[in-house]
Each structure stands twice: as C-alpha cells, then as structure tokens.
Amino acid sequence: MKIKRSMVLVSSDPHSLDKGAEAVYQRFSEELKAFDLSDEISLSKISDMERSDVAPFVIVYPEATVYGPVTPDDVHFLVEEHLFKGRIATRLQAPTKELTGKIAWLSARSGTLPAEQRIVLERAGVIDPDSIEDYIVHDGYQALGKVLTGMSPTDVIELLKQSGLKGRGGAGFPTGSKWQFVAGTKSEKKYVICNADESEPGTFKDRLILEGDPHSIIEAMTIAAYAVGADEGYLYIRGEYALAQARLLKAILQAKQMGFLGENIFNSGFNFELHVHGGAGAYVCGEETALIESIEGKRGEPRPRPPYPTTNGLWDKPTLVNNVETLANVPPIIRNGAAWFKSFGTPTSPGTKVYTIMGNVNLTGLIEVPMGITLREVITIYARGMKDGKQLKLAQTGGSSGSIIPARLQDTPMDYDSYAKAGVSMGSGALLICNEDTCVVDLAKVLLNFFRFESCGKCNPCRIGNQRAFQILTNISEGLGSMNDIDALQDISKWLFEMSNCGLGQTAGSPIKDILNHFREEVEAHIQQKECPAGVCAMSGKSTQTV
Amino acid sequence: MVNLTIDGKTIEVKEGTTVLNAARANGVEIPTLCDHPQLTPYGGCRLCLVEVEGARTLQPSCTLPVNNNMVVHTDSEKVREARKFVLTMIFSERNHFCPYCQVSGGDCELQNAAYDEGMTHWPLQPNWKPFPVDASHPYIIMEHNRCILCRRCVRACGELVGNFTLGFEERGADSALVADLGLPLGESSCIGCGTCVQICPTGALIDRWSAYQGKETDVEITKTICQGCSVGCGIEVLTRDNRLVRIEGDWDAEINGGVLCDVGRFEPKTDERERVLTPMLRKDGALKAATWEDALAVISSKMKSSNGKAAAIASTRLSLEAMDAFNQVCRAAGIQSVFSSEESLPTAAAWKIAEKVGKPFESKLDALKQADCYLLIGEDLTKDHQVLSFFMKRNLPAGASLIHVGSADSGFKNYANVILPVAAGKEAEFLGDLKTLLNGGDSKATAAKYGLNEEYLAESVKLMKSAAKPAIVLGSRYDYKQPVETCQAALDIANAMKAIFISSKGGANSLAAAQMGMDDAIDLTGAEMVILAAADDKFSQTFMKKFEKVPFLVVFSSYVSPLTASADVVLPVRNWLEQDGHFVNLEGRLLSAKAALEAPQDVLSTFEALEKLAAGMNVKLASTWKDALKTTSAVMVD
C-alpha cells in the first residue's frame, strides 16, 4: 500500500451532485494525473450535508481545509496551489463556522469544522462511503469482532442497558430493554429491522449516516442480530433515499465478500443475511408495524397492539426494530464501553443527539451534540443566530409529530426527561426555528394538511379528524372561523390522541393543542378581529374548501 | 383461563379472547362497525373503544386480548362521548343521510349505531364531496357515497373468498375502495359471489334487486340450503309477500360459514324462464292445457301399454323423497332403465370404488379448509362448485400451494402455483406416473410424455412432498374417458401421501342418485316412452338432443323449455324454493331444505305429482328414501 501524503474529499450528497459535484470530482481526477500526483494524493467522495451552504465543497486533509463552493474551473488552481505548491488557496476557502461562548467545553475538532461531539457521524464526511477499507481503517467492524469472539448475547444486552442508550427514532424507549424482549422471546426465526424510513419533515439525520457511513449500520445490525438471536434482517430505507439505498446495497456486497455478513461470520458459526427494502413514499411506514406490513408486501397500515413486534413482528416472528441513529450508537458503545458513552450528555439521557436545523436562522444544517444542550445554544452557536436580527417566536421540535414550543421554553435542556417534564416531544431531532413573522394558524394548517394526506386511512379518528381539523383551520385562516371552531379543534385534538391506532394519529392533534395552549390569543384574533397578527393568512372571507 | 372485570362484573374467559368477545359472551353489548365475527379483527372504526384501567388511551375492544385482572369500562362517560365522536366523524365524511333514510330499516348498521347513541343531527358541518357510483357490475353496485371505509368487504374478499379483488387506493382523506388497481367493478377480477354485499354494514355495496326495496324488518327469513350444486351451502332466503327479495349466505351454516357463489346468491334472482303453470297434453299435434287427472291418466295408460319398453330420467336436483318415489313408480311399471341426468359423471366413479372397497374414503369439507397443498384434478372450481375454491384460495396467502391438473386457461391461472395441462383422457395414466414421481422417478421423461414443462412438474412434486396436510380434489365436470380409473389413480396418490381426498360430485343430489343405482349412461334405444323428471333443472343442448326422437315424452318441469315444447305430456312442478325435501351433499351430509315461497295454484311438488301418479297406477309408495341410501357410501351419511 502506497503512503498518501494528502487526501482530497469531494462532497457527493444529492445537494452537491445537483450543483455539479461530479464534474468537480472528474476534474480533480484529471488534474491530479496532469500534475503526476495520483500516487501521493488520494481522491474520494464523501457524503456530508453539513456544509450545504457552500456545496459543492472539497476538504483537503491533513489540514482539513474546506473549499467551497468549487466549480470545475477552480480545480486546476486548487491542485496547483494547495497540492502541488502546498499553499492554502484562501480565495476559495469556505467561511469558517466558529465556536463561541457556552459550549467551549465541547471537544473541538481541528481545522475549520464546527465543534461537535460526533459519535454516530464520526466517520461521515471523513471516509469514502463506498470503501470498506476506509471503514475498517477507521475502527470499522472492530466492535463486531469483539462481540463475536468474546461476548455472549447477554453480555451485549447488558452492556447496552448499562450505557443507558435510548431509541433515537422519537419515542426514547431504552434500547437494551427492547433487545432483551426480543432475545427473551422463544422462536426458531427472528428478524432485525433497521427503520430507515426517515420521513419526518425536516429530518435528515439518518440519511447522513446511511450515505456517509453505511457500514456502521451493517455492523450494528449484525451485532443486534447476534444479541437477539436473529439470522435475517431488513434495512427499510425511505424510497426517496436512492443514494442511501445504492450505498447500502454496495456496502452489503463488500461486507459479504469480506466475511462480515453471510455465513459463519468471524468463524463464530453465526449467520446473518441482510436485505435492503425500499419504501414507497408513505410517511406512516416509519411506524414500525406499518413498516412490517410494507415489507410483507401489504398496504402500509399500522397493526393493532398488542401484540407487539418484539413477539409478533415480521411474518409473525419476534422482530427487533431500531432506528438508524440508535443503531449507529451501538458499535462505539461496544468499542469504548458504557462508561465512555455515559460521559456524554446528561445522566438520564446519555450520549449525543443529531439535530437538523431549519427555519429563520442564519445557518441551517445538521449537528451532532451531547444531549442536554438548550435550544438557545443551538440557535446562537450553531445556527449563528436568527436571520435578519428577528426575534424567535416558536420552534417546532421533532418534526410534524413533535411539539410547537414558545420562545420562553428555549432554555429547557434538550434531553428526554427535561422535555417530557415540560410536556414537549423530542421526536426525531428536527428543529424548525420560526421568527415573529410566523402565523400559528398557518403553521398548524400546513401540519394538518400533511397529516390528512399522510394518515394511512385505517382508523376513523385520524383519517377524518385530520381532514376536519384542516378544514376548520383553513376556514379560520380565511376569516370564516367562529369561536365554536376552537371547541371543535380541541375536541378533535383530544380524541385523536385518545382514539387513534398508532403514533401518527395520536400525535397529529398536538400542533392544535400546542397553538391553543401557547398562542390562543393569536388564534382568537383570527376569529374575533378577523385579522392575522403576523399578516400571513389570506383572510379573504371566501371559502376555499375543495374537499 | 383469565379473570377480568367488565363494568363491575367479574368474569372468566379463555386466554386469547378479545375484550369484545369476552363482553358479549357475558351479556355486555359493545357497538361495532368494522368488526364481523367471520373476519380477523381490524380495529379501524374505533366505535368499540373501551376504557381499560391503567391504559394510556382508550383501547379497541375488538383487537385487545384479555389480561388477568384487567378492569374494563364499556359504558363510562368518556366511552360514550368517544362513540359519539366516531359517529360524528363518519357522518361528516361522506353522504350519510341516516336521519332521513326510510328505506334501510334494520340492515344499515351505521343507522342502527346512530340511533343507539341517540344521535339527532350532524354536530360537524358535513363536507360532502360527491363520490362516484360504480354500476358497471351485472349484480353489484358500489356506492362510494355510503362507504364508511371499514374494510369489511376487503377482508371478506380476501379472507373468506380468497379472491383479493377489493382493496384500498390512496391514503388518508383520499382513501377509497377499489377493485383490482382501480378498474370498474364490472371489468375487474370480481367473480360476483356477493360476499361483500352481504357483509357491508351500510349501503355502499348493494345488489341490483333488493337495495332500497323496503325495510329488512319487513321480510320473512327462511333458513334452507342452496341446491345449485353438491356442496349444499346454508342460505337464508328473504321473502316479502311471497316474492323473493334476496338470498344470503347463512353465517351459522357449518358447511359454508356464510359465503356463497353467484349461482346461489344471484342466479335465482336473474332466472327469467317462463313457468309451466298447468298440466298440458298434446292433442292433434299441439300442446293443450289439461287437468292433472287427464294428464296422469294418459301417462299411466302409456306406461302400461309400453310394457317396460320405457326409460326414466331424474334430475339430480330432485329431493331424496322425489327421487325415491320416482324410482318406485318406474320400477313398479316395469321400467328397468332409470337414469340420473348426470349419467356417468365421476360421482358414480367414486361411488363404484367405495362399493368395491366397502368403506368410506373421502374426507369432510372441514379437512379441505385446513389443508396446505391442493392437487386439483380436472374441474375448474372457479366455474363450478365455486365455494370449494374459496376454501382453497383463502389459504394461499398463508403459504398453501395449489397445483391444477387441467386447462392452461383455468380460472386458477392467477392463483395456482402450477398448472399442468394434461390432455383429456390421459388423466388416469398421468396420475399413475405422478405417483411414481413422488417416490423419486424421472420427471424429465414424464414431462416429455405428456408435453409438460419439466420445471413445473418438478415444482409440483416438490410442493406436494413438502406439504404437511396435502389434499387431493377430484373435479366432476370435465371430459373423462375413464372416470373410474382416474378416480382410482387419484385415490392411490391420496393413500400414498396420506392426503385427504374429496371429489366434487355434480348436482345437489348426485351422490344419492349414484347410490340409488341411477348412474349408468343414458340409453334410450327401443324406448317407446321416456319420463323425464326435470324439475327446475337447466339442461345442455347436447342433453336435450337425446330426446328429439323419443316417440312419447313425459316431462315434469317447472319451466318452459325446448323439452316441454316437444313433450307429449307436461306436468307443472314446483321449483327449489317452493318445496321441502332432503339432500345428500358431496361429503355425504344429510341436509334438509325448507320451502320459502308458496307455489302458484295447481303446481305440485315433484313428489306430490309422483304420489298422484302412483295412486292412479295403484302403486303403494313406501317412505324408503333413507334405506335407499347405502351406508357403504363414498362418504358416510350421518
């Protein structure tokens, strides 16, 4: 193996590809040849949305200099300046994301990358996702080796329980306990499913892990299968994530060739077969029982529970379903131990959380930080403050099914316990930051429109309730509301929670509940004064009902 | 056993029971819409929600299994409010004008539920978007405006009929019932069995004849059996003012459990044949109305004068009583050639083998419902004996396999794992070779011998060998050259595999006809007169051609046909809905049919007509039909 003195990484996430990253990569390949540098400098693609503000971008290691946005015409200059002459081409350097203030205690990474604590995204953006060798060099498959050669399934589950890892899909269920349930159910056949149907609007954390570090999920699923006694697994990947599907399919092939998947892994006698199953665009298939129905080839409708998937899951067999981010935490925990994991985050919510930041802030994107950070810190430090100096009015946490919280809750630590105490849902980690120009009626209308469309249609309260609530909100936004509508909305919200079959319906009413809790006056202004304080709603006085 | 408390009452039920069934078994009523006793619980409508102490939210009683020490409240303030909310939601979704609907008394479960909850108005503004009405089907109308999206029809189509025509398209507020992938019902894969119509709680799936034809509280219901084929499905006949309103499958019937095919459910409503209403005699070349006395006198004198040179043929739709009387009258008049209208169909073959073996060898239908691999020989059960195909098709999704030795264009082509098109007349030989293959023969040579695809044949053998509960089903209505040999070969496979064996027989009473010795091929040579007890049977052109050269033809018939037109004497008899009687179905079960309608004046049952004829001939009829059934039957008569 030749020693490379430098490494060039070209961004290749869909956003970058859209902006011409492929041509930049091609040009690098040509220019490196032209300068006769091919033997000294490695060139690979990375998947990292974090600097989407400067896509397509290029990172040069070991200096970790970020250039962007880069056009194919810049490449000759870059190769000549940085790689041939050894001078940083400051003219093309991306603006730095700086760290200030309260989170100086976070372990800063070198170069110009922002200070985060990366566990699940440790390799994303560093390694070539299409290269299993890269993964192995970066501690890949070490945890699997450790498990298969020296740990019993009980040891693995015990370690996970000690680590205090909780499910990162939204509900925050203790992962170790879930594994124990499946392990404890007697059956000749069991399945492990990775829920990668990430469909919560504004959430793309799982995609980054899948696209940037596909082998970490394969390794984690194999460990999970060993721990619970399964020999077959499914990666249910959202239909729109074509790149993630392609990378996982390729990674599975590589892992099989190297003996990390398939029969007799690490000569331990343990077998594990892994399939990729593409979703078909339904939000509800992120609900684990609907996901299972979908894999079985049926219409994606959640099942009644009990029975739970841990006893009667895929093809009626005991099934472990874990979210991508949850699984990505497993190999690091195995490698470094429970105490190490607990050194991050808060005592009851250890570890990190990946957040996706959107809305009226200066910098949107994705961060991985320890549990317990506050919304104010996220906005001021990572998002570099509110856009145009406006005020924070509210934030929506956890995607559509999460919570709408007013600005006064922005100092609540973001961890499972503190949020539960405040009646707020952590959800998937999406953070939609809204300024004073946001109308809560409009926001709720948009969310209910989403739910009426994404409800599977199985149970009455959800299928019809969301439709009715959307229509009532539409009426209010057109100045046609009455005070009775508020009662009707409250009723629908209450019964949606009480009566719905699955989490989708149970949480679909929360935007209504939240805006009436925190912004009731604003809703009443729409009805009584016939005006939208934020100036967003049309208030046309005309009915726009179509359905 | 599990102990729980429902509304303060401590009860004990079996583990695995749902809260709904536990409540119902103990006299606590919980309203439901999407639930149906014959279907897998779904939990869609949420009308059956109950309060369970300790649970985070209300729980659907239809899907919730009981737990020890569970405390359930079915009539709390919260539960009652929840029910009202569910109904409010449903009323706001589509066009349900229940408060004004006068025509559906008792059969609309949505209206009933609304009355039960004391609903008087729409609490939410109904936002009715007009939905289409699909009237493309010859029997069924799909009225989307009345649909409450409960999926009973979808589940019935899949779980009970195994046809999987109905499904749902889109999701959320746009969810809608569809046939196949959005075809008009009349152009879809629907087989018109009407189970969806019967199970629909509202008026979303209705038949063309009985919907909006008055209240269901205003009908008479007669429980009887369908006489369309030898399965003998239990039915309920709904009549009003001596008119047939509709026929429904009897949910409590052991044989069919509520399902029916189009022959049993809809064909009686579409029967447009003209009735024979009076006895007729041929005078001067033309048929003229006559009295029973005159007509019967002509027949008995002709029977005497033909001196045994006569033949008699009975339809297999005759009741056991009529069939037995027919035999007695004919034999008394010296007629040796008494046939059934089915002549030498394999019904007789199974019977002949049973007689030789001296013991029963066929299984009950319940065994067919439990099997996991079907080898079906001959008959296309999607056309005949359809309910048998439902029993088979509904097991396919759970992994049962189906191998059809029959036409490549079989109605099973979308369901069967393998179709093996063996040429007519080669069945017996092929089954013999198949048995050898099951013991490890050369599938290549066998495939070549019968012109079959070798892979398919090998797959068939694999499927049969891997089955835990295989079933061999021998059809009856196909072109046999060697019925007995084919039946024997099929039985040999069944014995070798320890598989269950069922032959589908023919008409309603064809097993009995075979047992009464009427199973020879019809031979009318030298017959000076022929008596045909046709009853309400429909005959093929080929069959009717046999009678063209008969010198003197007597026909007992409910309907006018080319046969009655060429007959010398025609006697008007009742159809199947107008008379009592007994039948033996294909599994040898004795079934009793009850009259649901009164016959027109002057029209007698075939049995009564035969009684009159016997009296005129001084023949004393004995009630011997039970003795006439032989107990060493292919299957045992209970």
Interface residues (C-beta under 8 A of the other chain):
Chain A: A282 V284 R299 G300 P304 P306 P307 F451 R452 F453 E454 S455 C456 G457 K458 C459 N460 P461 R463 I464 G465 N466 Q467 R468 Q471 A488 D491 W495 F497 E498 M499 S500 N501 Q506 Q545 V547
Chain B: P41 Y42 G43 G44 C45 R46 L49 T57 L58 P60 T63 L64 P65 K78 A82 F85 V86 M89 I90 S92 E93 L124 N127 K129 I148 L149 R151 G167 F168 E170 R171 G172 A173 D174 S175
